[in-house]
Amino acid sequence: MEPGPGSARGARFFDESSRDIGRATSVTQRVRPGSVLTTFDVVGAEPELARRLGFWDRKRLRIKYEDLDGPTYQFRWASGYGNGADVRIQGELEPK
């Protein structure tokens, strides 16, 4: 089942070499009408993950929801920035 916009679930993050770089307790996709970018709010990230994502700049990134059969989002490129205590990721997804 695909998460709907506004649905929050835990997820793991992987870098361009498929290394597991950490987990967040809540990852919510934001809908931005008319935007070609896909945006996620990342809440409750492990400290090292939050630090890394806050400096992520146009690099490949994979987000895998932890649910059984949870979706995976593969970014062609993504950038991250701090959003208070949380992180926001936005970028361009790989075509399915």
C-alpha positions as CSV (number, residue, x, y, z in Angstrom):
1,M,0.0,0.0,0.0
2,E,1.4,3.4,-1.0
3,P,1.5,6.0,1.7
4,G,-0.9,8.8,0.9
5,P,0.2,12.4,1.2
6,G,0.3,13.3,4.9
7,S,0.8,9.6,6.0
8,A,3.7,9.3,8.4
9,R,5.6,6.1,8.9
10,G,9.1,5.0,9.9
11,A,11.7,4.6,7.2
12,R,15.4,3.7,6.6
13,F,17.7,5.8,4.4
14,F,20.4,4.5,2.0
15,D,23.2,6.5,0.2
16,E,24.4,6.2,-3.4
17,S,26.4,3.0,-2.4
18,S,23.3,1.4,-0.8
19,R,24.8,1.8,2.6
20,D,22.2,2.1,5.4
21,I,22.7,5.6,6.8
22,G,20.0,5.6,9.5
23,R,16.4,5.6,10.5
24,A,13.7,8.1,11.2
25,T,10.5,7.4,13.1
26,S,8.3,9.5,10.8
27,V,8.7,10.2,7.1
28,T,5.8,12.1,5.5
29,Q,5.5,13.0,1.8
30,R,4.4,16.6,1.2
31,V,2.2,17.4,-1.8
32,R,3.2,20.5,-3.6
33,P,0.8,21.1,-6.5
34,G,2.6,22.0,-9.7
35,S,6.1,21.1,-8.4
36,V,8.3,18.6,-10.3
37,L,10.2,18.0,-7.0
38,T,9.2,15.3,-4.5
39,T,9.4,16.5,-0.9
40,F,9.5,14.5,2.4
41,D,9.5,15.8,6.0
42,V,11.8,13.6,8.2
43,V,11.0,13.6,11.9
44,G,12.7,11.7,14.7
45,A,15.8,10.9,12.7
46,E,18.8,9.3,14.4
47,P,21.3,12.1,15.2
48,E,23.9,11.0,12.6
49,L,21.2,10.6,9.9
50,A,19.8,14.1,10.7
51,R,23.3,15.6,10.5
52,R,24.0,13.9,7.2
53,L,20.7,14.8,5.6
54,G,21.0,18.4,6.7
55,F,24.1,18.7,4.4
56,W,22.8,16.4,1.6
57,D,23.3,18.3,-1.7
58,R,22.1,16.9,-5.0
59,K,23.2,13.3,-4.3
60,R,21.4,10.0,-4.8
61,L,19.2,8.8,-1.9
62,R,16.9,5.9,-1.3
63,I,14.1,6.0,1.3
64,K,12.5,2.6,2.2
65,Y,9.4,2.6,4.4
66,E,9.7,-0.1,7.1
67,D,6.2,-1.6,6.6
68,L,6.0,-5.1,5.1
69,D,5.6,-4.2,1.4
70,G,6.4,-0.6,2.2
71,P,7.3,1.5,-0.8
72,T,10.8,2.6,-1.7
73,Y,11.6,6.0,-3.2
74,Q,14.8,6.3,-5.2
75,F,15.9,9.8,-5.8
76,R,18.0,10.6,-8.9
77,W,19.2,13.5,-6.8
78,A,18.1,14.9,-3.5
79,S,19.0,17.8,-1.2
80,G,18.3,18.2,2.4
81,Y,18.1,21.0,4.9
82,G,17.3,21.6,8.5
83,N,13.7,22.4,9.3
84,G,13.8,23.2,13.0
85,A,14.7,19.9,14.8
86,D,13.7,18.0,11.7
87,V,14.9,17.7,8.2
88,R,13.2,18.3,4.8
89,I,14.4,16.4,1.7
90,Q,13.4,17.3,-1.8
91,G,14.6,16.2,-5.2
92,E,13.8,14.4,-8.4
93,L,12.7,10.7,-8.2
94,E,14.0,8.1,-10.6
95,P,11.3,7.0,-13.1
96,K,9.5,3.8,-12.0
